[in-house]
């Protein structure tokens, strides 16, 4: 290898590491701001802000509705029954939140009694989510359920009509699918969600890692 080529590689690597450092620094600053947020009524009833969970350097971002009881108590995203089912779906797809995925929500504080977030609550919290998306820069976004679809894409969108179809949003590939809680209520929906995740696996191999291993697909 020539000296010129070696120096070029060193500069590229240094630039990549610097960009990663800047992203992680900005991400931590955003987290500090979000954890102290009291911009809407949900801040009065929460136990913990749920900033998100997973690998912020992953190329997939999952977005749900909002924290439930167990998430509110722990401060982590998707740790209850729905979260355990979601992790099983990730595992079946060859993914994990530690390596491939970061999980967030439309709102970061639990709505009382797990009600749907009000429009003003969604609107207040949305800039935080948009900043997370900007910093994480995922290749693929998976929207879990109607609230995530309506909150990010279109308030009039139908999850039953759009699930399983790729949507291009702000230059990103978005796959809407059912929320894991819907699968717990109606196990027949698991087949549809698995078809959606097989499409995600195919797209991940296309745009991120052609060698991504999944024993089930």
N, C-alpha and C positions, 0 to 999 in steps of 0.2 A: 504493500500500500504506500502511495506517495505521501510525502509530508503534507501537501496541500489537501489531499483527500482526508487524511487523519484529522487535520485542523478543522475541516468542514464538519466532520462527524462530531467532534468535541463541541463545536459551537451549537450544533443542532440539539445535542443531548443537554447542554447547559441551558439552552432556551426552553426546552421541554420541562426540565426540572424547575426552572424559575416560574414558568406559567402555572405549574402544579402548586408551587409554594404560594403564589398569589391567590389562586383559587381557594386553597384550603384556608388561607388567612381571612379572605373575604367571607367564606362560609362560616367560620367560627364567629366573626363579627356579627353576621346576620343572625346566628343562633343566639348570641347574647341579647340582641335587640328583641327577638321574638319571645324569649323566655321571660322578659320583663313586660310584655305587652299587656295593656289594659284598655285597648281601644274599643272594645265592644262589651256587651252585657255578659258574654260567656266567661269573661275573666273573673266575674264575681262569684261564680259557682264552681269553677274548676278546682282540682287539687294540683294538677301539673299541666303545664304546656307540653304538648307532644310535637316536638320540632320535626321528627322523622327518624327513620332507622335504616341502617344498611350502609352500603359503600357509596359515598358521594362521587367516587371516580368510576362507578359502574356505568355501563352504556344503556341500561334499562331503568326507567323510573316508573314505579307504580303509584297511582294516586287514588286514594279512597275518599270516603265521605267525611269522617271525623272520628275522634277518639271515642271509645266506649268506656265502660266501667274499669276494666283491667288496664287499659291504656292510660286512662286518667290517673289511676293509682300508681302506675309504674313510671309514667313519662315516656314510654316507648310505644311505637306504632305496631298494631296488629300482633298482640300477644295473647289475646283471648282465644276462644274456640275458632273464630273466623281466621285469626292469625295462624293458628296451628294448621288449619286446612290449607291456607295459602302457602305455607312453607312446604306442605306435602306436594302441592301443585308445582311449586318451584323445583323441588327435588326431582319430581317425575320429568321435568323439562330439562334437567341438567343445569339448573340455575341455583344460586343461593343469594341471600341478601348480604352475606359477608363479602362476596366476590363480584357479583354481576348486577345487583339491584339496589336502588335506594327507594324507600317507601315513604310517601308523604300523604297529606290529606288536604281536602278543600278548606277545612277549618282546623285549627290546631288546639282548640279547647273543646272539651266534651259538652255537647248540648244536653240540658237537663232531661233525664229519663230517655236519653238516646233519641230524642225527636230529631226531625230533619233540621239542618241549619236554616235560619231565616235568611232571606235575600240580603239584608243589611249585614248580617254576620259573614256571609260568603264574600260580599263585596269588600268588607273591611280586611279580611284575611288574604284575599286573592293576591295583592301585591307581594306578600311574603312568598307565596307559592311560585309566582312568576319569577321572582329573583332566584329561588332555589333552582328552577328549571334552567335559567340563564347560566348559573354557576356550574351546575352539574353537567349541563350540555348533553343530555342523553340522546342516543340515536333513536330509541324507541320509547314511547310512553304507553303504558297500559292503564286505562281508566276502569276502575272497579266500581261498577254500578251507576245508577241513574244520576245521583247527586254529583258525582265526579264529572260525568258527561255534560250535564247541564251547566255546572259551575265553570268548566274550562272551555267548552266548545260552543254550546248553544242552549239557552234556557228552555227552548221548545223541543229539544231533541228527545228521541225515544230510544231507550236502551234496547228494547226488544227489536226495534227496526234496524238499529245501527250496529249492534254487537256482531263481532266477527268480520266487520268490514274495515279496511284501512282508511284512515282519514289523514290528509296532509294538513298540518296546522303549524304555522310559523316555521315552515321548513323542516318539520319533524314528522315522523311516522307515528300515528296514534291508533291503538287498537282498543275499542271499548268492549268490555265483557261484563258478565254478571259479578256482583259483589259476592264474596265467599259466604256471607250470611244468608244470601238467597239460596245458595246450594244446601245450606244446613236446613232451611225450611222446605226446600223442594229438591231432593237428591237427583231427580230426573234432569236437572239443569247441568249436572256435572259433565255430561256428554258434550253439550254445547261449549262449555268452558274449555274442555280439553281440546276441542277442535280449534278454538281461538288461540290457545297456547301453542298448538302445533304450527299455526300460521306465524306466531311470534318466533318460534324456533327456526323456521325456514327463513324468516326475514333477518334474524340475528346472524345466521350463517351467511346471508347475502351481503349484509352491510357492515358486520363487525368481525366475525370469526368464522371462516369457512370450515374450520376443523372442530367447531363446537360439538362436544360429545353428548348425546342423549340416547340412552339405551332403549328408550320407548318410542323413538321416532327418528 
